[in-house]
Amino acid sequence: MFEVIERSVLALGYELVDVELAAGTLRVFIDWPAEKQARVTIEDCELVSRQLSQVMMVEAIDYKRLEVSSPGVDRRLRRASDFERFVGHRISLRLRHPLGGRRQWEGELARGRGDSGQDWVLLLSEATPSGKSAERMRLKATAKKAKQKEQAEPAVTLANPVNVLNFNLDEIERAHLVPHLVF
């Protein structure tokens, strides 16, 4: 189902962020590609909704209600391209397996040093656990090391980082942007 929806959304020029199906309600979250630098409007959602209604009928995908919307301020990050797009932003991630007794982490996203495209860094501004799990997490406890990472990644600017969590996308259960609201 995801692939069918994604093809339809991409054909209209949008990016598919996420799809949820719960209690018969199919929720589709769309966004403009990063290079467009535009916000999703109600008219965009209406256009995608009309298109998907037709596609779902042809593909015989069972649902009771269709909701199409923007990803919101707490946008979910699923693909490497999502992470690439939001380097320098604060994110929250939940790991598949606990590290240091924790699965939930929050910090500023930075690009990892690996060549795989799957390696990422979370610059933490909080105290983190120690012991065996700290070794597994590859935490670097000095601000000096975090500063060197910042210099290697000029887009990242974090005032006083305490620790660095290296991770890859396979270790993540769920990740999303931390809302930053300015009134």
C-alpha positions in Angstrom: 0.0 0.0 0.0 2.8 2.4 0.9 4.4 2.0 -2.5 1.1 2.7 -4.3 0.5 5.8 -2.3 4.0 7.0 -2.7 3.9 6.6 -6.5 0.7 8.7 -6.7 2.0 11.4 -4.4 5.4 11.7 -6.2 3.6 11.9 -9.6 1.9 15.1 -8.2 5.2 16.6 -7.2 5.0 16.0 -3.5 7.0 13.9 -1.1 5.3 11.2 0.9 6.3 11.6 4.6 4.3 8.9 6.3 1.2 6.7 6.0 -0.8 5.4 8.9 -3.8 3.0 8.9 -5.8 2.7 12.1 -9.4 1.7 12.7 -10.1 2.1 9.0 -8.7 5.6 8.8 -5.9 6.1 6.3 -3.7 9.0 7.2 -1.3 10.3 4.5 1.3 12.9 5.4 2.7 14.9 2.5 5.3 17.7 2.1 7.0 19.5 -0.7 10.5 18.4 -1.6 13.2 20.3 0.3 14.4 22.3 -2.7 10.9 23.7 -3.2 10.9 25.4 0.2 7.2 25.7 0.3 4.5 24.8 2.9 1.7 22.4 2.2 -1.7 24.1 1.9 -5.3 22.9 2.2 -5.5 23.0 -1.6 -2.4 20.7 -1.8 -4.1 18.2 0.6 -7.4 18.4 -1.4 -5.5 17.6 -4.7 -3.7 14.6 -3.2 -6.9 13.4 -1.5 -8.9 13.4 -4.8 -6.0 11.6 -6.6 -5.6 9.0 -3.8 -9.4 8.3 -3.6 -9.3 7.3 -7.3 -6.1 5.3 -6.9 -7.5 3.4 -3.8 -10.6 2.5 -5.7 -8.7 1.2 -8.7 -6.2 -0.7 -6.5 -9.0 -2.0 -4.2 -7.3 -0.8 -1.1 -9.8 -1.1 1.8 -10.2 2.0 4.1 -13.2 3.8 5.6 -11.8 7.3 5.7 -8.9 9.2 4.1 -7.1 12.1 5.7 -4.3 13.9 3.9 -2.3 16.5 5.8 1.1 18.1 6.2 3.6 16.4 8.5 3.3 19.1 11.1 5.9 20.7 13.3 6.9 17.3 14.8 7.5 15.7 11.3 8.5 12.1 11.4 11.9 11.2 9.9 11.9 7.8 8.1 14.5 7.9 5.3 18.1 8.9 4.9 16.9 11.8 2.8 14.7 13.0 5.7 17.8 13.0 8.0 19.9 14.8 5.4 17.2 17.5 5.0 17.1 18.2 8.7 20.8 18.2 9.6 21.2 21.0 12.3 17.7 20.6 13.6 16.7 19.2 17.0 15.3 15.7 16.8 13.9 13.1 19.1 14.6 9.5 18.4 13.6 6.2 19.9 16.0 3.3 19.5 15.0 -0.3 18.9 17.1 -1.5 21.8 17.9 0.4 25.1 21.3 2.0 25.5 22.3 3.0 28.9 18.8 2.0 30.1 17.2 4.5 27.7 15.6 4.2 24.3 14.5 7.9 24.0 17.2 10.5 23.0 17.0 14.1 21.9 19.6 16.4 20.5 20.9 18.2 17.4 21.2 16.1 14.3 24.6 16.0 12.5 26.1 13.9 9.7 28.2 10.9 10.6 31.6 10.2 9.2 30.7 6.9 7.6 30.5 6.4 3.8 27.3 4.3 4.0 24.9 7.2 4.2 23.4 5.4 7.3 25.7 6.9 9.9 24.5 9.9 11.9 25.4 11.8 15.0 23.1 13.2 17.7 24.7 16.1 19.7 23.3 15.8 23.2 23.1 18.6 25.6 22.2 16.5 28.6 24.0 14.1 30.9 24.0 10.5 29.6 24.4 7.1 31.3 27.7 5.5 31.9 29.0 1.9 32.1 28.9 -0.9 29.5 26.0 0.8 27.6 28.0 4.0 27.3 30.8 2.1 25.6 28.3 0.5 23.2 26.8 3.9 22.4 30.3 5.3 21.6 29.7 8.4 23.7 32.4 11.0 23.6 32.1 12.9 26.8 34.2 16.0 26.1 33.0 19.2 24.6 36.3 19.4 22.7 35.4 16.3 20.6 31.9 17.6 20.0 33.5 20.9 18.9 35.7 19.0 16.4 32.5 17.4 15.0 30.9 20.8 14.6 33.9 22.1 12.7 33.7 19.1 10.4 30.0 19.8 9.9 29.7 23.6 9.5 25.9 23.5 9.3 25.7 22.3 12.9 25.9 24.8 15.7 25.2 23.6 19.2 26.1 25.8 22.2 27.9 23.6 24.8 27.3 20.0 23.7 28.1 17.5 26.4 27.9 14.1 24.6 27.7 12.7 21.1 25.6 9.7 20.2 26.6 7.9 17.0 23.8 5.9 15.4 22.7 4.4 12.1 19.2 4.3 10.7 18.8 0.6 11.4 19.0 1.2 15.1 16.0 3.6 15.1 12.5 2.6 15.9 11.1 6.1 15.4 12.4 9.6 14.9 10.8 13.0 14.6 11.6 16.7 14.7 11.3 18.4 18.0 8.8 21.2 17.6 10.2 24.7 17.7 7.4 27.2 18.0 8.0 30.9 17.9 5.0 33.1 18.8 
